[in-house]
Amino acid sequence: MEPEEHTNVWVSDDAWRKSCQVHWGLPKHFDLLRFAREGQRVQGAFGLMRANRLLEDLPKQTVVKNLASMPADCSGVVWFEFAGYYEVGRLPQVRLKVQTKLAWVCQRCMKPMWQWVNESVLFNVVRREGPVNQNADGETVDTDVPEELLTDPAFDLFELIEDQVILALPYVPKHDSCESAAPVVEEEPEQPKVSPFEELAALKRR
């Protein structure tokens, strides 16, 4: 049985995924700074099979080429929303929301499992990268500072989506509760070693 908290989030966002599915296909490139400053927003969905870097270390996934007959909770699809925000005197910002449902194998019981990805990440749009969340010694001082995206007149949203899904995946996927697939091996009692000299002496006594 899958974790209830993940299931609840998945069900509550059903309408959102349906609105994304209306815009099927990979997102187009655009000017990131202008997108953020004008408060633009884009939604969409595409087949997981298009994400080659993501699929490199995953088991075989569901192939979805057209969502005409697919429910809004199927696997093999990536749903996304990207929105810009701007206030005078502050850095332009964008927020990425992305969901997908991956087929995977539990590394404890070695049985199939679903891995949900439900990410919402805020970024500052900057002209140059800077250590905004580090001090002079390179130590983190404010983990609440949004990550940064460099301005780009031909920004690749697909690449960012793929990066965020990869970062959201656990290093070792496991069910919340399951038993190890490794068989329990009972160790045999160790036999006392007999010296070859003792064996020779026993033969002479016969």
C-alpha positions in Angstrom: 0.0 0.0 0.0 1.4 3.4 -0.9 2.0 6.2 1.7 -1.3 8.0 2.4 0.2 11.5 2.6 1.5 11.1 -1.0 -1.8 9.8 -2.2 -3.7 12.7 -0.6 -1.5 15.3 -2.3 -1.8 13.4 -5.6 -5.6 13.3 -5.5 -6.0 17.0 -4.4 -4.0 18.1 -7.4 -6.0 16.1 -10.0 -7.7 19.3 -11.4 -4.3 21.0 -11.7 -2.9 18.1 -13.7 -5.9 18.1 -16.0 -5.4 21.8 -16.7 -1.7 21.0 -17.5 -2.6 18.2 -19.9 -4.5 20.6 -22.2 -1.1 21.9 -23.3 0.6 18.7 -24.3 4.2 18.8 -25.5 7.6 20.1 -24.5 7.8 23.7 -23.4 9.3 26.3 -25.9 12.4 28.4 -25.2 11.7 32.0 -24.1 13.4 35.1 -22.5 13.5 34.3 -18.8 13.9 37.9 -17.6 11.0 39.2 -19.6 8.9 36.2 -18.6 9.5 37.0 -14.9 9.1 40.7 -15.1 5.8 40.4 -17.0 4.4 37.8 -14.6 3.8 35.3 -17.4 2.7 31.7 -16.7 2.9 28.5 -18.6 1.4 25.0 -17.9 2.0 21.8 -19.7 2.7 18.1 -19.7 4.9 15.8 -21.7 5.8 12.1 -21.9 8.5 10.9 -19.5 10.2 9.1 -22.4 11.4 12.5 -23.6 13.5 13.0 -20.5 16.6 11.0 -21.5 18.9 12.1 -18.7 16.3 11.2 -16.1 15.6 7.7 -17.6 19.3 6.7 -17.6 19.2 5.1 -14.1 15.5 4.2 -13.9 13.7 0.9 -14.7 11.4 0.6 -17.7 8.7 3.3 -17.5 5.2 3.6 -19.0 5.3 5.0 -22.5 2.7 7.8 -23.1 2.5 9.4 -26.5 -0.9 11.0 -26.2 -3.1 11.9 -23.2 -6.4 11.8 -25.1 -7.4 8.6 -23.2 -5.1 8.8 -20.2 -6.3 9.7 -16.7 -4.6 12.7 -14.9 -2.9 10.3 -12.4 -1.2 8.0 -14.8 2.5 7.2 -14.7 4.9 8.1 -17.6 3.9 11.8 -17.6 5.5 14.9 -16.3 3.1 17.8 -15.4 4.5 21.3 -14.9 3.7 24.9 -14.2 6.1 27.8 -14.4 5.1 31.3 -13.3 6.9 34.7 -13.1 6.7 37.3 -10.3 8.0 40.8 -10.1 7.8 43.7 -7.5 9.5 47.0 -7.9 12.8 47.1 -5.9 13.0 43.3 -5.7 14.6 40.7 -7.9 12.4 39.1 -10.5 11.3 35.6 -9.5 9.9 32.4 -11.0 8.3 29.4 -9.4 8.4 25.9 -10.9 5.9 23.3 -9.9 6.4 19.8 -11.3 4.8 16.4 -10.6 5.4 12.9 -12.0 4.8 9.3 -11.0 7.7 6.9 -11.6 7.8 3.1 -11.6 10.7 2.0 -9.5 12.1 -1.0 -7.5 12.3 -0.9 -3.8 16.0 -1.5 -2.8 15.0 -3.3 0.4 12.4 -5.9 -0.7 13.2 -5.6 -4.5 9.5 -5.4 -5.4 7.9 -2.8 -7.7 6.9 0.5 -6.2 5.7 4.0 -7.2 7.8 7.0 -6.6 5.9 10.3 -6.5 7.6 13.6 -7.3 5.8 16.7 -6.2 8.1 19.7 -6.3 7.5 23.5 -6.0 10.7 25.6 -6.2 11.2 29.4 -6.1 14.1 31.0 -8.0 15.5 34.5 -8.2 16.3 35.6 -11.7 19.8 37.2 -11.7 22.2 38.6 -14.2 25.2 37.0 -12.6 25.5 34.2 -9.9 26.6 35.2 -6.4 27.1 33.5 -3.1 23.8 35.0 -1.7 23.4 32.2 1.0 27.1 31.9 2.0 29.5 33.9 4.2 33.1 34.6 3.4 34.1 31.1 4.6 31.6 29.4 2.3 29.3 28.5 5.1 25.5 28.5 4.6 23.9 31.4 6.5 20.3 31.5 5.1 18.8 28.4 3.6 15.5 30.3 2.9 17.1 32.4 0.2 15.8 31.1 -3.2 18.1 29.5 -5.7 19.3 31.5 -8.6 18.6 31.3 -12.4 20.8 33.3 -14.7 18.9 35.5 -17.2 18.8 33.8 -20.6 17.1 35.1 -23.8 16.6 31.5 -24.9 15.8 29.8 -21.6 15.3 26.0 -21.7 12.5 25.2 -19.3 12.6 21.5 -20.2 16.1 21.2 -18.9 15.2 22.9 -15.6 12.2 20.5 -15.2 14.4 17.5 -15.8 17.0 18.7 -13.3 14.4 19.3 -10.6 12.9 15.8 -11.0 16.4 14.2 -10.8 17.2 16.2 -7.7 13.9 15.2 -6.0 14.6 11.4 -6.4 15.8 9.5 -3.4 19.3 8.0 -3.6 17.9 4.6 -2.4 14.2 4.2 -3.1 12.4 2.1 -0.5 8.9 1.4 0.7 8.0 3.0 4.0 7.5 -0.5 5.4 8.6 -3.8 3.8 10.9 -6.8 4.5 14.3 -7.3 3.1 14.5 -9.6 0.1 17.9 -11.0 1.3 17.4 -14.6 2.7 18.3 -15.2 6.3 21.3 -17.6 6.3 21.8 -19.6 9.5 25.5 -20.1 10.2 26.6 -23.6 10.9 28.5 -24.2 14.2 32.2 -24.0 13.5 34.0 -27.4 13.7 37.1 -27.5 15.9 40.2 -27.7 13.9 42.4 -30.8 14.2 46.1 -30.5 14.0 47.7 -32.6 11.3 50.1 -33.9 14.0 47.2 -35.1 16.1 45.8 -36.9 13.1 49.2 -38.6 12.5 49.5 -39.6 16.1 46.0 -41.2 16.1 46.9 -43.3 13.0 50.0 -44.6 14.8 48.0 -45.7 17.8 45.7 -47.9 15.6 
